[in-house]
Amino acid sequence: LTDLPGELLELILCCDVLGAADIGRVSCTCRRLREACQPRGKVWRERFRLRWPSLLKYYSHTDSVSWLEEYKARHNAGLEAQRIVASFSKRFFSEHVPCDGFSDIETLGCPSHFFEDELICILNMEGR
C-alpha cells in the first residue's frame, strides 16, 4: 500500500467497504498511511459522508474541519441519544412528565443537529 500513488491510496481508503475502525487501524501502521488518513483530509470526510450523508449540509467547503473529530463527536452523540431514548420508558411511564425531564438532552455537549439526526435514525429503524 505504501508504494501506491497518494491519489490511488486515497481512493482505496475512501472505499465504502472499509469502516472507521479499519481506517483507524490502517493509520496506525506507518507514517505514510497516517498521513493519508489525516483528520482534516478526504478519507475521514468520506467516512463521515458515508455514515451520515444528511449532515454535510451543515458544513461549508471552505471550512477547515477536523473530520475525524466530527466523526467522533457525531458517533458519541449517537450513543448518548440511544442511551437517553432507552431510558424514556421507565422515566416517563406515568402521564406526568417532570419539568426537568429533558434536561439531559438540553445539556448534551454536541451540536443539536447530531442529536436530531440520531433521533431520526432511531425512528427509521426497522422494528421500531
C-alpha positions in Angstrom: 0.0 0.0 0.0 2.7 2.5 0.9 4.2 2.3 -2.7 0.9 3.3 -4.3 0.5 6.9 -5.5 -1.3 9.2 -3.0 -4.4 9.6 -5.1 -4.9 5.8 -5.6 -4.2 5.2 -1.9 -6.9 7.8 -1.0 -9.4 6.1 -3.3 -8.8 2.8 -1.7 -9.1 4.2 1.8 -12.4 6.0 0.8 -13.9 2.7 -0.3 -17.3 2.2 1.4 -16.4 -1.3 2.4 -13.9 0.0 5.0 -15.3 1.3 8.3 -14.0 3.9 10.7 -12.2 1.2 12.8 -10.4 0.0 9.6 -9.2 3.5 8.8 -8.0 3.9 12.4 -6.1 0.7 12.2 -4.6 1.5 8.9 -3.4 4.9 10.1 -1.6 3.2 13.0 0.6 1.1 10.8 3.1 3.7 9.4 3.7 7.4 8.8 2.7 7.2 5.1 -0.7 5.7 5.9 -1.2 8.0 8.9 -0.6 11.0 6.6 -3.1 9.5 4.0 -5.7 9.3 6.8 -5.1 12.8 8.2 -8.0 14.1 10.3 -8.8 17.1 8.0 -8.4 15.0 4.9 -10.6 13.4 2.3 -10.6 9.9 3.9 -12.3 11.0 7.2 -14.6 13.4 5.3 -15.7 10.4 3.2 -16.2 8.2 6.3 -18.4 11.0 7.7 -20.4 11.4 4.5 -21.0 7.7 4.1 -22.2 7.3 7.7 -24.2 10.4 8.0 -24.9 11.9 4.5 -27.6 14.3 5.6 -25.2 16.2 8.0 -23.0 17.5 5.2 -25.4 20.4 4.6 -24.2 21.9 7.9 -20.6 22.3 6.6 -19.1 24.7 4.0 -16.5 23.5 1.6 -14.3 26.4 2.7 -14.4 25.3 6.4 -11.3 23.8 7.9 -12.9 20.8 9.6 -11.3 18.0 11.5 -13.4 15.3 10.1 -12.0 12.8 12.5 -13.2 14.9 15.4 -16.6 15.5 13.8 -16.9 11.7 13.2 -16.1 11.0 16.9 -18.5 13.8 18.1 -21.4 12.5 16.0 -20.7 8.9 17.0 -20.6 9.8 20.7 -23.8 11.9 20.3 -25.5 8.9 18.8 -24.5 6.7 21.7 -25.7 9.3 24.1 -29.0 9.7 22.3 -29.6 6.0 22.2 -28.9 5.8 26.0 -31.4 8.7 26.7 -34.1 7.3 24.4 -33.7 3.9 26.1 -34.3 5.5 29.5 -37.6 7.2 28.4 -40.0 4.4 29.0 -39.0 4.0 32.7 -38.7 7.7 33.3 -41.9 8.8 31.6 -44.2 5.8 32.1 -46.6 7.9 34.1 -48.8 10.5 32.5 -46.9 13.3 34.2 -43.6 14.3 32.6 -41.4 16.3 35.1 -40.4 19.9 34.1 -36.8 18.9 34.1 -37.5 15.6 32.3 -35.5 16.6 29.2 -32.6 18.4 30.9 -30.2 15.7 29.9 -30.9 16.4 26.2 -30.5 20.1 26.7 -27.1 19.7 28.3 -25.5 17.5 25.7 -22.1 18.7 24.7 -22.7 18.2 20.9 -24.4 20.2 18.1 -28.2 19.8 18.2 -28.3 18.5 14.6 -26.2 15.5 15.7 -28.8 14.6 18.3 -31.7 15.3 15.9 -30.0 13.1 13.2 -29.7 10.2 15.6 -33.4 10.5 16.7 -34.4 10.3 13.0 -32.2 7.2 12.6 -33.8 5.6 15.7 -37.3 6.4 14.3 -36.4 4.9 10.9 -35.0 1.7 12.3 -36.9 -1.4 11.3 -38.9 -2.9 14.2 -39.3 0.4 16.0 
